Amino acid sequence: MTTNWSSPKTNILAALLELRNALAAGLNAKLIRLRNEDCDFPIKEKKEDQDFRNYEFRIGYMSTRRNICEDSTMTDFHKYLTLNFKTCYGTQEAVTKYYETGLLSPDNFKGMGVSHLVKIEDKIRFYLATGNILSEMYSKQYYDDNTTDEKHFYDFYSYKHGSQYAIKKFKRKVWVIQTMGKDEPKVNMPFMIKILNVIMYPSKFIPKRRVLKMPEYTMYTFRVGSIVNGFSIEFQIPKKFRFNNN
């Protein structure tokens, strides 16, 4: 017995419709209540983890601050990471100390070793204290209003603990489709499914429209029923009407 037909449902009506689909597909199935975490394909939610220590370097390339800010493929938090952190390499002891206390040391900038994120403000502050001229370069790249459209090398990050999606916990059990093997006793169709079949039967005769746009014409297809047992009507509407000259 499995629950891999579909993801669980919190709404009984949605679960009944899913059971109807499973029975229509010829499966020996029934509707049960189960804890979400015990289902084969549980409902998941994205974790809002905004701790920079849980991210790692993914890729680096030339860009501008303006392009990064206007990039619709990035979340606001990933933009924040790129525009406020730089990847550094050092000893594990130095990394642990910085992640726990915020204090930097020369061992955070070995150029090799453990990859970690260092906040630009902390890096500039450390470079100023040690007389490193790179402090001016980073200040200009990340904070100067006149360099918004200048291209510089930026780091981009990804979540380092695998998927950010976690199994959602519910106070109550959810509805899920359980399918049985062919050798197991056949489950009787629930009374509610029979009612749904009666209610939804007329929908079989509502034509489904499909539109295909071609360079010279647009084709509209109206189909009732399945591909094998149904029928369809097609209309081709040309983009331009013209008469052929003989």
C-alpha positions in Angstrom: 0.0 0.0 0.0 1.4 3.4 -1.0 0.4 7.1 -0.9 2.4 8.1 -3.9 -0.6 8.9 -6.2 -0.6 12.6 -5.3 0.3 15.0 -2.5 -2.0 15.1 0.5 -4.8 17.6 0.8 -6.0 19.7 3.7 -9.5 20.2 2.1 -11.9 17.2 2.0 -13.4 18.3 -1.3 -10.1 18.5 -3.1 -9.2 15.1 -1.6 -12.5 13.6 -3.0 -11.8 15.0 -6.4 -8.3 13.5 -6.3 -9.8 10.1 -5.3 -12.2 10.4 -8.2 -9.3 10.8 -10.6 -7.5 7.8 -9.1 -10.6 5.6 -9.4 -11.2 6.8 -12.9 -7.6 5.7 -13.7 -8.4 2.2 -12.7 -6.6 2.2 -9.4 -7.8 0.3 -6.3 -7.7 3.3 -4.0 -9.3 4.8 -0.9 -9.1 8.1 1.0 -7.4 8.0 4.4 -6.2 10.4 7.1 -2.5 10.5 7.8 0.1 12.8 9.3 1.7 14.9 6.6 5.2 13.7 7.4 4.1 10.1 7.0 3.0 10.5 3.4 5.2 9.6 0.4 5.0 13.1 -1.1 4.2 15.4 1.8 3.3 19.1 1.5 6.4 21.2 1.8 7.1 24.8 2.6 10.1 27.0 1.9 12.2 27.8 5.0 12.9 31.5 5.5 16.5 31.0 6.5 18.3 34.4 6.4 21.4 33.4 8.3 24.3 34.2 6.0 26.3 31.5 7.7 24.1 28.9 6.1 25.0 30.0 2.5 28.0 29.2 0.4 29.7 30.5 -2.7 28.0 29.3 -5.9 29.4 31.4 -8.8 31.1 34.7 -9.4 31.0 37.0 -12.5 31.2 40.6 -13.7 28.1 42.7 -13.1 26.9 46.1 -11.9 25.1 47.0 -8.8 22.2 48.2 -10.8 21.9 45.0 -12.8 21.9 42.9 -9.6 19.2 45.1 -8.0 17.0 44.8 -11.1 17.5 41.1 -11.6 14.1 39.5 -11.4 15.5 36.0 -11.0 17.0 36.7 -7.7 15.2 37.0 -4.3 15.7 40.2 -2.2 17.8 38.2 0.3 20.1 36.8 -2.4 20.6 40.3 -3.7 21.4 41.4 -0.1 24.0 38.6 0.1 25.7 39.5 -3.2 25.8 43.2 -2.4 27.0 42.9 1.2 29.2 39.8 1.4 32.4 38.5 -0.1 33.8 35.0 -0.2 37.0 34.5 1.7 39.2 31.5 2.5 41.0 30.7 5.7 41.4 28.3 8.6 38.5 26.6 10.2 39.4 28.2 13.6 39.2 31.7 12.1 35.9 30.9 10.3 34.3 29.6 13.5 35.5 32.6 15.5 34.1 35.1 12.9 30.8 33.2 12.6 30.4 33.2 16.4 31.8 36.6 17.4 32.1 38.7 14.3 35.9 39.1 14.8 38.3 38.8 11.9 41.9 37.9 11.8 44.6 37.4 9.1 43.7 33.7 9.1 40.3 34.6 7.5 42.2 35.8 4.4 44.7 33.0 3.6 43.5 32.7 0.0 43.0 29.0 0.6 41.3 26.7 3.1 37.7 26.9 4.3 35.3 29.0 2.2 33.2 31.4 4.1 31.2 34.7 3.8 32.6 37.9 5.2 30.5 41.0 5.4 31.9 43.9 3.3 31.7 46.3 6.2 33.7 44.0 8.4 36.2 43.5 5.7 36.7 47.2 5.1 37.0 47.8 8.8 39.6 45.1 9.2 41.6 46.4 6.1 41.6 49.9 7.5 42.9 48.8 10.8 45.7 46.8 9.2 46.6 49.5 6.6 45.5 47.4 3.6 44.8 49.6 0.6 42.1 47.2 -0.6 39.7 49.0 1.8 39.4 51.9 -0.6 38.7 49.5 -3.6 35.9 47.7 -1.7 34.4 50.9 -0.5 34.3 52.3 -4.0 32.8 49.1 -5.5 30.1 48.5 -2.9 29.2 51.9 -1.5 30.1 54.6 -3.9 27.0 56.1 -5.6 29.1 56.9 -8.7 30.0 53.2 -9.4 26.4 51.9 -9.6 26.8 51.2 -13.3 30.4 50.1 -13.2 31.2 46.5 -13.8 32.9 44.6 -11.0 33.3 41.0 -9.9 30.5 39.9 -7.5 29.9 36.7 -5.7 26.6 34.8 -5.8 25.5 32.3 -3.2 23.3 29.3 -2.6 21.9 27.5 0.4 24.5 24.9 1.6 22.2 22.5 3.4 20.5 21.1 0.3 16.9 22.0 -0.3 15.4 24.9 1.5 12.0 23.1 1.4 11.0 21.3 4.6 8.0 19.1 5.4 5.2 21.3 6.7 3.8 20.3 10.1 0.0 20.4 10.6 -1.9 20.2 13.9 -4.3 17.8 12.3 -4.0 14.8 9.9 -4.3 15.5 6.2 -6.3 13.6 3.5 -4.3 11.4 1.2 -5.0 8.8 -1.5 -3.9 5.3 -0.5 -3.5 2.8 -3.4 -3.6 -1.0 -2.9 -2.2 -3.8 -5.0 -4.2 -5.8 -7.5 -4.3 -8.8 -5.3 -5.9 -7.0 -2.4 -9.6 -6.7 -1.9 -11.3 -4.2 -4.2 -12.4 -1.0 -2.4 -16.0 -0.1 -2.8 -16.6 3.3 -4.4 -17.5 5.8 -1.7 -21.0 7.2 -1.8 -19.6 10.8 -2.0 -17.7 9.8 -5.2 -20.9 8.5 -6.8 -22.6 11.9 -6.0 -19.6 13.8 -7.5 -19.8 11.6 -10.6 -23.5 12.5 -11.0 -22.8 16.3 -10.4 -19.8 16.4 -12.7 -21.2 14.2 -15.5 -22.6 17.2 -17.5 -19.1 18.7 -17.6 -18.1 16.0 -20.0 -20.2 17.7 -22.7 -18.6 21.2 -22.2 -16.2 21.7 -25.1 -12.6 22.3 -24.2 -11.0 25.0 -26.3 -7.4 24.8 -27.7 -5.8 27.7 -29.6 -2.8 27.2 -31.9 -1.2 30.4 -33.3 0.7 29.9 -36.6 2.5 32.5 -38.7 -0.3 32.6 -41.3 -3.4 31.6 -39.3 -4.8 30.8 -35.9 -6.5 27.4 -35.4 -9.2 27.0 -32.8 -10.1 23.5 -31.7 -13.2 22.6 -29.7 -13.3 19.0 -28.3 -15.9 17.1 -26.4 -14.8 13.8 -24.7 -11.5 12.0 -24.9 -9.2 11.8 -27.9 -10.3 8.2 -28.6 -14.1 8.4 -27.9 -14.7 12.2 -28.3 -15.1 14.5 -31.3 -13.7 17.9 -32.2 -14.4 20.8 -34.5 -11.5 23.0 -35.9 -11.6 26.5 -37.3 -8.7 28.1 -39.1 -8.8 31.8 -39.1 -6.2 33.3 -41.5 -4.2 36.4 -40.4 -4.8 38.1 -43.7 -7.6 37.5 -46.3 -6.6 37.6 -49.9 -7.8 36.4 -53.3 -5.6 34.4 -55.7 -5.2 36.0 -59.2 -5.5 33.4 -62.0 
